[in-house]
Amino acid sequence: MSTHAREPIGVIGTGYVGLVTAAGFAELGSDVYCIDIDAAKIQGLNEGRIPIWEPGLADLVERHRDRLHFSTDLSDALEHARLLFVAVGTPPTYSGDADLSAIEAVVAAMPASDRHALVMKSTVPCGTGDSIKRTFREQGKEGFRYVSCPEFLKEGSAVKDFLQPDRVVIGDDGDWAGEAVAELYSPLDAPVVRTDIKSAEMVKLASNAFLATKISFINEIANVCEETGADVVEVARGMGLDDRIGPKFLQAGIGYGGSCFPKDVSALKQLAGNSGYHFQLLNAVIEVNELQKRRVMSKLQKHLGSLVGKEVALLGLAFKPNTDDMREASSLVLSARLQAAGAKVRAYDPVAEAEARKLLQGVDFVASAEAAVEGADAVVLVTEWPEFAELDLRAVAESMRGTLLIDGRNFLDPEAAAAAGLAYEGVGRPSVAARPSIAEAAV
Ligand SMILES: NC(=O)c1ccc[n+]([C@@H]2O[C@H](COP(=O)([O-])OP(=O)(O)OC[C@H]3O[C@@H](n4cnc5c(N)ncnc54)[C@H](O)[C@@H]3O)[C@@H](O)[C@H]2O)c1
């Protein structure tokens, strides 16, 4: 794709969203002035180091080195660009509300100006735009424009999602800034939803809450399947062919994680509560997800009894494949529960080990799936990295001490696992006992 020279922009915050947005707009032809308060990150980016693992991102940044400018100095962006995309973090507070302190710092750092606009990419509660505009007015910066442009990219396919989005949502006050943002996105062949700021903010929260609901829904169906003997994979296949339902986000597993769903669902629940509305459905979505991570423990205990002294191998740690993001990963809860129950945990992840080491205590990290399973009483597949589909299950069975394989993502073939000598436990599908090999059976 690309490109004649296009409007230069600023991007404040160079994390997953900021860096992908910056590289994406550089691909569309803009000079992009990227600002972050993390000096080490900016230095690394200036030296060509990409701080996150995201397919295609390093190539895109490298290709547009001359259009991408990295600095800790906000004035670089203010001087060259009138649109300042904000992509700073909005993590949850202890109460489950969104922590807007990074956003507030950005707003406070803006000068009075009739020439600039903030374009909000960070996920914020509905009403944040109003309160930022009020702050601008109180500080004599009423000339500063504001646009809500929520981001829908998915880690693991973020570059593709930027360049081929399902939709672009732009909420604005009908001034030049909304038009300018629409013009920036115009080379992309995507439906554009032009709306008011509050509705744009709500589109983002409602979308993530709906996806999380779909996951918790199929997980509850999976739990009922376990009681009734149905297979949730078959059930989801049958359901997903109904085009009112669709097949996506109907994969039962050990719960959703990541930097977005848990915090955005909780933030929407709190937002509703703060406005006096009790959002009952979201309470259940959150609770089902928490319980789902813990169901692995009862499956382990069903087969192994007490877990004291047992060795458990975790395959995959990231919250999903193709990312090194460990935020709210199911592996965090699982490894803590396992160790609390007395088990020893060995773990392997193809790319998330460095991030995982910062968050997981007492875990023995190893460099391959083969090393993880050696001598293990049980193996739990936590993240469905493609390389685990290639595992030699017979070799796995031979190198383990026990035979239990818990497939937390319904990723492996139960029959192949059983034929290899493994006792297979998926999520919402019948257990399959290990089948002795022909040689063993003949003895
Ligand atoms: N990660 C995703 O998949 C995703 C998808 C859609 C939306 N979002 C939303 O986008 C926002 C950013 O998420 P992320 O995952 O990219 O976060 P991140 O933590 O990866 O990156 C945030 C960056 O902002 C920087 N920062 C913090 N305060 C700053 C300030 N005052 N000035 C300049 N830089 C500052 C941090 O140093 C960090 O580099 C969040 O609101 C998130 O909910 C994330």
The ligand as an ORCA input file, in Angstrom:
! r2SCAN-3c Opt
* xyz 0 1
  N      -3.337     -3.960     23.431
  C      -4.453     -4.121     22.721
  O      -4.701     -5.162     22.104
  C      -5.450     -2.992     22.637
  C      -6.439     -3.037     21.641
  C      -7.352     -1.990     21.564
  C      -7.300     -0.949     22.475
  N      -6.353     -0.940     23.449
  C      -6.298      0.195     24.368
  O      -5.267      1.068     23.956
  C      -4.626      1.659     25.101
  C      -3.141      1.344     25.081
  O      -2.966     -0.052     25.215
  P      -1.566     -0.755     24.948
  O      -1.800     -2.213     25.073
  O      -0.979     -0.200     23.693
  O      -0.745     -0.210     26.221
  P       0.811     -0.342     26.505
  O       0.939     -0.436     27.975
  O       1.422     -1.389     25.630
  O       1.410      1.062     26.028
  C       1.130      2.293     26.641
  C       2.330      3.218     26.404
  O       1.995      4.520     26.862
  C       3.146      5.077     27.481
  N       2.737      6.193     28.318
  C       2.140      6.166     29.544
  N       1.914      7.410     29.985
  C       2.356      8.252     29.022
  C       2.381      9.677     28.873
  N       1.880     10.468     29.828
  N       2.919     10.200     27.761
  C       3.430      9.409     26.801
  N       3.421      8.050     26.868
  C       2.889      7.485     27.967
  C       3.769      3.907     28.208
  O       5.126      4.157     28.517
  C       3.583      2.790     27.183
  O       4.679      2.724     26.289
  C      -5.371      1.108     26.321
  O      -6.384      1.996     26.671
  C      -5.963     -0.175     25.796
  O      -7.126     -0.544     26.501
  C      -5.409     -1.932     23.538
*
